[in-house]
Amino acid sequence: MFDLYTQDITYVHGVGPQRAEMLKKEINVVTVYDLFYYFPYKYVDRSRVYRISDIDGNMPFIQLKGEILHLEVIGEGRTRRMVAHFSDGTGVVDLVWFRGLKFLAGRFKLHKEYIVFGKPTSFNGRINIAHPDVDEAETLTLSTMGLQPYYNTSEKMKRYSLNSQAITKLQKALFQQALPSLVESLPAYLIKEHQLLSLPDALKNIHFPSGPHLLRQATYRLKFEELFYLQLNILRYAKLRHQLQNGSAFKQIGTIFTTFYEKNLPFQLTNAQKRVMKEIRRDLGSGKQMNRLLQGDVGSGKTLVALMTMLIANGNKFQSCIMAPTEILATQHLETIQEFLFGLDVKVALLTGSVKGKKRKELLQQLQDGKIDILVGTHAVIENTVVFANLGLVIIDEQHRFGVAQRARLWGKSKTPPHVLVMTATPIPRTLAMTVYGDLDVSVIDELPPGRKPIKTILQYESSRESLYGFIAQQLQEGSQVYIVYPLVKESEKMDLKNLEDGYLSIQSMFPQYAVSKVHGQMKSAEKEAEMQRFVIGESRIMVATTVIEVGVNVPNASVMVIENAERFGLSQLHQLRGRVGRGASQSYCVLMSTYKMTEETRKRLGIMVQTNDGFEIAEADLKLRGPGDLEGTQQSGIAFDLKIANIVQDEAILKLARETAEKVLKADPLTNLPVNNVLWKHLAYLRKSNTNWSLIS
């Protein structure tokens, strides 16, 4: 009997040490369990036979039945190939082989009936099928072949004869050897409640479906299982944290907060900001560690909410720390906070890589002595030399720019875990938040402060460049500043895109009376910061940049954002870039420059940008267009979607059901000791120890 979770794949018939090593390296299949859960990516119906007269070069895999009329070997050296002219009476196709000609010699007989299977292509007006599967017609019973599975393999695997057909053979051997050892991974009551196939039936019909109906049932069962365990893991983790992770109880608001609210607040809070502050205050006073994600579109007032939260910490005699991804953003936070706190007895300090020597030593001593109330900084704040007297609150801005380990080091600087508020200006779709940030409490600021005018977004083509420059000149004359963003630093031979170096020279010659800043990721950090600072203080009026200006820079006087080759950017990235303008009282504009040639998906993407400024609407559209794995924030944060069969966009309904089911299970079995759930907790324990990537933000 196999222990599916631990049994090495080597011992499956047909694998052996060499193939086992290849399976491990290329597709991360190490155990018998891994091979069972290595699913086909598509199926081809082998029961259907096409007529040659009905096929063309754009069809997927097809099957033909007929005879070989003529065989010949053509060409020399690398161009040498065998061609079989194949007919079913309705037409002729060429079957072509470029490799293994010696093996093929003498294999085929003229005018004998064969079944051919492969992908048709069109070449020189004729239909070709390269390297088809060819079987004698009498050896195949097409009606019983049904849906044939196809597995993803790499080029390396194919060199070791591990193509899709070989994986199919390994799966068949595995089912013969290990089917008796398959243990159900879900409790019987859940299978009954949700009318699911048993695990053996589901796996059998995902690899070798008896028909479309059973394939659908098997797919549903395995998707539900995958999403259920993902949600169970997240929710159980969150529940444990709430139970075990005590935090400092901030019982009072404090006089500083009250004075700030009554005298320093320059405008009324939006209803969204008030709602979020209530949620945060409830967390801070609960005696449990706050672990909250604050989502808010660019310019929605997250920094003000962060400051008010820090003032509550101050009123309870605790220090706060806010960490930003760049020095310029940290400096900007410092200036904003100091401006808000004018006249109040709150000591705020800045710690970045630029703070050195005596100044740094004094700052660190003051921090340790409790003389600094709020520390604003970059990665520098997580260094071992940074010691707080009484750290009670940690705020992470643009959280996806920091790794999990980096964040953990910051809130490890206090004996009692500090309250944690992570902020993002990248709106997160509902399904993504449920999956990736499922262990965090989520607050959303979904309205802009009064007085902000919506940014006007315009799609322009190359033919309108002259009028674009006229528009930029007019805006500059009126005192505004302008961003121009390029996708590349230098010209690329492979891609005909506008590049920054050429653009910089062109803009300088077009607007010689204005200073132009240039910023890109290949510049040294100090040089980049200096150029950005020139633009921030208004010394330069035009900023030519790559996407490095995407996050953080706040220049209220900048009212125009031009994005060259906008078709090359994702929706979330375009939205983030657009958010660099619209921060002042004047009308702002975002001009998307593009070519006429674009795919339908690109046209949709740019159309969405023109139609709406709503970051959450854009994020949902981006998720649907690109899928979860490519979205900003998922890769940078250490989150990977290692889902084998489910898709959180397409399977949103299953995801919701899986989450509701996981919540019910935890409610009924909070101590995880009900016998009826033994199989469930055992399986979850395996998944947590395995290579399943379920990284969490906490």
N, C-alpha and C positions, 0 to 999 in steps of 0.2 A: 504493500500500500504506500502511495506517495503522500508526503506532507507537501501539499502544493505550494505553501508559502516559502519553504526552504529548499526543496529538492532542486539540485543543480540541473540546468537544461542539458548538460552533457549526456545525461543518461537516457534521454529520449531517443528512440531508434532513429538513426539517420543523422544525428547531430555530431557527436564526437568532439574532442578537445579543440580542433582548429575552427570548426564551425561555431562552437560555443563561444570562443573568443571573439569571432567576427560578429555574432549576434549581440554580444555584450557591448562591444565598441560602437557598432553602427546604429543599433535600434534599442539599446538598453534592455534587452531581454536576457535575464540572468537565471530566473527560476522557471519551473513548470507553470506557476501562476502567471508570470509575465507573458509566456507564450499563449496561454489561454486567453489573456486579455489584450493580445496584439491583434486588433480587428482589421478586416478588409476595408479598403477605402471605397471600393465600388464592386458591382456585380454585373455580369453579362449573361443575358439569357441565351443559353446554348440549345434551347429547344426549338428556336426559330431558324428557318433557312430562308435567305434572301434570293431573289433572282438577280442575275448580273445586270439585266436591263433596268433594274430599279435602283441601283446604287450609284453614288457619286463620291468624289474625293473628300467630301466634308463630313462624312458619316463616322460615328464611333465604331467600335469593333463589330464585325459582321461575320456571318457564317454562310458558306456556299456549298452546294453539292453538285459535282460534275466530274469531268475527266480531263486529263492532260493530253493536249493535242500534239505538242511539240516541246522538246527540251533542248537547250543550247547553253554553252558556256561562252561568254562574251568578254572581251577586254584582256589586258595584261597587267601584271603587278597588282597595284592597289585598286585598280578599276575592274579587276577580274570578278565576274559574278555569274551565277547560274540563273537562267530565266526559264520558267515553265509557262507556256501559254495554256491557260485553263478556261474551259468553256462548260456552260450548263445548257447550251442550246439557244439561250436568249442573248448571248454576248460573249466577249472574251476579256479576261483580265490577265495581267502578267504577275506571276509569283516570283519574287526575287530574293536570292540569298547571296550575301557578300562574304560570309564566313562559313567554315565547316564544309567546304565543297567536296573534300575527299570523303568525308563521312556520308554526304548526300549521294555521291556517285553510285548509281545502281539501285538506289532505294526505291525510285518511282518507276512505274510501268505506264506506258502509253495506253490510253483508252480504257483504263481501269477506273472504277468509280471511287472518288475520294471525297472526304469532307474537309473543307479548308476554313480556318478561322484566323482572323487578323484584322488590322486597321487599314482601310483603303485610302490611298492618296492619289492625286492626279499628277502625271508627269508627261510633258510633251503630248497632251491630248489623250493619253491612255491611263486607265486605272491600274495602279500597282498595289500589291500587298507584300511588304518586306518581311522576311523571316516569319511566314505564317506557321500555325500549327496545321499539320496535314495528317489525317488518319484515314485508313481504309474504311469505307462506308459501312461495310458489314461488321466492323468491330465496335461501332458506336451505336447505342440506342438513344437517339436524341431526346425522345420523350422523357427519359429518366434523368438526363443530365441537368436540367433545370438551370438555376442561377449559379454561375461559377464565380467564386470569390477572387478578388485581385488585391494583393498586399503591396504596400510601399516598400521598396528596397533601394539600396544605394548602389552606385557604380562599383564600389569595392566589393559589395556582397555578390553582385552579378559575376565578378571575376572569380569568385569562389563557388560558382554555380549555385548561388543562393538567390535565384530570381523568384518571382511571385509563384510560379509553379512549384518550385522547391519548398517554399514556405507552406503551400497547400498540402504537400506530401507530409511535411513535418507535423502539421496540424492533424492530419488523418492518423498518423502514428501515435500522436499524443492522445487522441480520443480513445484509441484502442487500448493504450496502456493505462491511462489515468482516469478514465470516466468513472470507474467504481470508487475512486478516492475523492470525487467532487463533493464537497460539503456545502450546504446551503449557506449563503452569506447574509440572508435577511431572515428575521423571525417569521414564523408561520402566520401569525396574525396580520402582519403587514402585507404578506403575499396575498392573503385572502381578501383583506380590506381593499387593496388596490387592484385586485384581479390580475396579478402578474404571473408570467411563466415561471416555472422553477428554474434555478440556476443551470442545471444540466441541459434543460430544454432550450433555455435562452442562448447559452454558449454554442450548443449544437446548431441552432438555427441562425446564429450570427455568422458562423463560419461556413456552414453548409445548409443554407435555407431550403426547406422543402417546398416553399412557394412564397409569393409576395406577402401574403397575409401573416404567415408565421415570422417572416423577416421583420415586418413592422412590429409585431408583438415582442420579439426578441430585442429589437432596438430600443423600444420603449422601456422594457424591464431594465436593461443595462444602463440606459441614460438616467432613469430614476434612481437606481442604486448609486451611481457615481455622484450625482448631485445631492442625494440624501446624505451620504457619508461626508461630503464636503461641507454641507451645512451643519451636520451634527458635530463635526470637528470644531467649526468656528463657534457655534452657539455654546457648546460645552466649555470651550476655552473661555469665552466671555463670562459664562455663569461662574466658573471657578474663580476668575479674577474678581468678580463682584463679591463673591463669598469670602475670599481669602485676602485680597489686596486692600488692606486698610489704608486710609489716607488721612492727612491732617484735616480736621473739621474747621472750616472758616465760618465761625458762628456770627461774626459781625461784618458790617459793611465798612465802617470806619469813617472818621471825619474827613480824611483826604478825599475819599470817593465822593462823599456828600458835597463837599466844597467844589470839587471838579464839576460834578453834575449840575450844580446850581449856578456856578459863576463862570467856569471856563468853557463849557460846551458851547461851541459857536452856532449850533443849529439843533433842531429837534431830531431825535433818533427816529429812524424809519420804524414802522411796525415790525418789520422783519428783525431789525437789530434788537428791539425790545423783547421780542419772543425768544431770541437766541440768548440774551442776557439772563432771562428767567430760567432757561434750561441750564445754563452754566452755574448760576447761583444755587440752584437746587443740588447740582452735583457737588459743588464746593462745600456745602453745609451738611452733606450726608454722612461724613465720616469714612466714606469709601473713596478710593483714588478715582478721580475723574480721568477718563480716557475718551476724549471727544474729538471728532473730526468736524471742522468748521469749513463748509463750502460756501463760496461766494464769488460771483462773477467779478471781473476786474472792475475796480472802482465802487464796489458795493459797501465798503466801510468795514472790512474785516480788521484793519489795524486799530480802529477806534474800539471795537469790541475787545480785542486783545489787550489794549491799554486799560480799559475799565476792569477787565479780569485781573490784571496785574495790580491795580489799585486796591481791589478787594484783598488780595494776598498781602499787600502792604499794610492794610488796616488790621490784619491779623498777625502782624509782626513777622511776616515771611518775605524772603527775597524771591524775585522772579528773574527768569532768563528767557530771552527771545533769540532764536538762532535763525539766521538767514543764509541763503546759499552763496551770495557774493558780497564783497566788501562794499560795493556801491549801494546795494540794497540795504545792508546793515546800517550804513551811514544815513541813508534816507529814512529808515525807521527811527534812528536816533533823533534826527532833526524834527521829524513829525511829532515824536513823543515829547521832546523838549518844548516845542511850540505849544502843544496842547497843555502841558503842565506849567506854563509860565506863571511864576509867582507862588507855586506850591512847593512845600518842603519835601521834595522827593529827589533823591540822588540817583542820577542815571549815568551810566558809563558805557563806553564802546571798547570792545576787545576784538581786534582783528590781527592778521599777520603783520600789519604795518606798525602796530603798537609794540615798540621794542625798548630794551635797555631800562633806564631808571624809571621812565614813565610806566612801563609794563609792571615792574617790580612793585611800585607804589600802588598801582591799581589792584594787583593781586592781593596785596596786604590789606587794603581797604575792604575788598570783597570778603576776605577771611575774617576780618574784624566786624563785619556786618554793617559797615558804613555806606555800602552801595546797596540801594534798594532794587534797582532794575539794571541788569546787565544785558546789553545788546551786542551781538557778535556773530562771527562766522564759525567755521569749523574750529577756530582757535579756542572756543569756550569748552571743548570736550577734552583738551589736553590735561594730563595728570596734574600739572602744576596749578590748575584752576580749582580752588577750593572755596566752597560757600560756607557762610556761618549757619544759614538756616534756609536752604532752598525749598520753596514750597510749591512753585509753579514753573513749568517748562512749556514754552510755546515754540513750535517749529513752523516756520513759514516756508511755503512751497515745499511741502514734506517729501514729494517724490524725488527731490534733488539729493536727499540724504539716504544712505543705506540704513537698514534696520540696526546693525551693530553700532553705527555712529550715534543714532538716537538713544539706544540703550545706555551708552556710556554717559550721556548727559543726565538722564534721570537716575543713574547709579550714584550720583554725587550727593545723595541725601539718605540718611538712615531710614526715615519713613518715605516711601515712594512719593515723589512730588506729583501734583496734579498735572495732567498732560492735555494740551490743546494743540492739535495739528491743523494747519490751515492750508487750503489750496484754492488757487484762482482758476484751476482747471476743473470745470464742472464734471461731475462723475455721474454717468447714467445710473438709473435706479437698479438695474440688474447687476451692474458692475459693483456698485456700492454694497449690494446684498452679498456678493460673493467675496470681493477682496477686502472690504472694510467691515465685514459682518460682525467683527468682535468690538467695533467702536460704536459709540453713540454718535449719531450724525445730526448736526445742526446746519440749516441752510439759510443764508441771507439771499432772498430771491427778489429783492427790489433795490433800485438805485436811489441814492440820496436825492432830495428835491433840488431842482435847478439844473440837473444834468440833462443835456440834450442827446437823444439817440444819435449814434454815428451814422452818417449816410455812406452806404457802400455802393460803389459803382464798378461795373465790369467794363474794361476798355480793351481794345485790340491795338496792334502795332500801328495801324493806319491813323490812330487818334493821338499819336505821340506829340505832335506839334501842339495840339490843343491842350494836352496834359501839361506841357512845359509852360504854356501861357497861364494855365490855372495855378501852377506852383508859383510863378512869378507874382501873380496877383496876391496870393496868400502871404508870400514873403513881404511884399510891399505893405500889407496890412499889419505886419509885425509878428506873424506866426512863424513857427518852426516846422520843419518837414523831415520825416523819416523816409528813406528809400532803401528797401530790403531786397537783397539778391540771394539766389539759392547757392551760388558758387563763389569762391574767392578768386580763382583764376580760370581762364578759359579752358574748357575741356574739349579734347578732340572727339570724344565719344558722344557728348551731349551739346547740342546747339542751344545753349542757354545764356541769358544775360549774365555776365560775371562782374563781380564787384570792382576789380581793378580797372576794367574798361569803363564801367559805369562811373567810378570816382572821377576819372579824367574827363569824361564827357560832362558830368555835372559841374565840375570846376570851370570848364570852358563856357558852359551855358549860362552859369550864374557867377561871373568873376567878382562881382561886388560883395558876395557873401562868403564867409568862412565856412568850410566844409570839414566835418569830422569823418573819420573812417575807422570802423571797428569790425574785427572778425576774430574768430577763434584761434587763428594761428599767431596772433600777436602775443607778446609777453604780457603777463597780467597787469603790471604797473603801467605799461604803455596804453593798454586797453582802458584801464580805469581812468587814466588822465584824459584820454580822448572823450570818454563818456562824460566826464566831469565838465569838460569844455562846453558840451551840448547842454548839460543840466543847468549851468549858470548863464547860458545864453550867449557865450562868447562865439560859438559856431551856430549857424542858423539851419544848416542842413546836416543830417546824419546819414551817411551811406554805410550800410551794415549788412551782415548776414544775420541769422536768427539768434545770435548771442544777445540781442536786445529784447528777446521775446518776453522775458520775465523781469519785472522789478523796477525798471527805470520809470520814475514819475516826473514828467515834464508837462505841467498844466498848459504851458504856452504852445506845445506841439499840437497842431490841429490837422495835419495831413500825414497819412501813412500810404505810401506807394509800395506795392508788393510786385516785383518783377517775376515773370514766369509763375504766376499764382497757381497754375495748373499742376506745378510740381510739389505743392504743399498739401498736407492733410488738413481736414476741417478744423480740428482742435488747434493746430499750429497757426492757421490763418486767423482764428478767433483770438488767440493769445496775442498775436502781432497787432491786430486791430485794437486790442485793449491798451496799447501804448498811447493812443490818442483818446480824445473825449474826456480828459480829466480836468478841463477848465470849463468856464462858462460859455465860451464861444462854440459855434457849430464846428464839428469836426468831420473829416472825410477819410474814407479808406478806398483807395483805387486799386483794383485788382487788374494787373496787366497780363494778358494772355495771348496765345496764338489762336487762330481760327480752328486749327487741327486739334481736336481733343476727343477723348472717348466719351461715351454717354455718361459713365460714372463721374468723370471730371466735370462735365456740364452740369450734372445734378449738384455736385459738391459746391461749385461756384455759385449756382443758382440759390442754394440754401443760404450762403453768405450774404447775398444781395437782399434776400427776403427777410432775414431776421437777425436781431442782435442778441437774442436769448441764448445764453451759453448752454443751458440745459437742453434746449431743443437741438442745438448744434451737436452736443455731445451724444445724444441719442441717435441722431442721423449718422454721425461718425462711426458709432459702434455698429450700426446696421451695415454701413458701407464697407468698413475695414475689418470688423471682427475684433475680439477682445485682445488678442496677443500683440497687436501693433499699437494700441492706444498709449498715448503718453502717460507715464506714471506707472504703468504695469511692469515694464522691464526695469526702469531705474530704481524702483522701490524694492527690488528683490522678489516681486510677485511674478510668478510664472503660471500660465494656465496649462498645467500638465493634465488636461482632460483627454481621456482616450477616445471617448465617443460622443459626449454631450457637447453642446454649443450654447453658451449662456445667452446668446442673442436669439437664435432660432428656437431654443427650448425654454423660453421664458416661463411658459405655463407650467412645464415640468419642474423648473427651478422653484417657483412659488409653492407648488404642491410639496416638493421635497423639503422646503424650509418649514412649512406648516407642520409636516409630519415629524420632522426633527424636534420642533418645539413641543409637540404633544408627547413625544417619547421622553424628553428631558423633564417635562412636568410630571409625568407618571412615574418616572424612575430617576429621581434627582441624585440618589446615592449610587446609581449604576449597579444595583445588587439584585434586581428582579431576575429570577431564573429564566423567565420567558425571553429576556433580552441577552442571555449569555452569548449567543452567537454574534449578536450585534456588537457588543463591547470588545469581543475577541477580534472581530474583523477590523474594527476601528483601530485597535492597538497595532495590528499588523500594518495598516495603511500609514499610520503615523511613523512607524519605524522604517518603512520601505522608502523607495526613491520617489514616492508621490510628492510632488512639490506643492505643499500647502503653506507656504510662508505667510506669516501674519504680521500685520503692523500693530505693534503695541509698545 
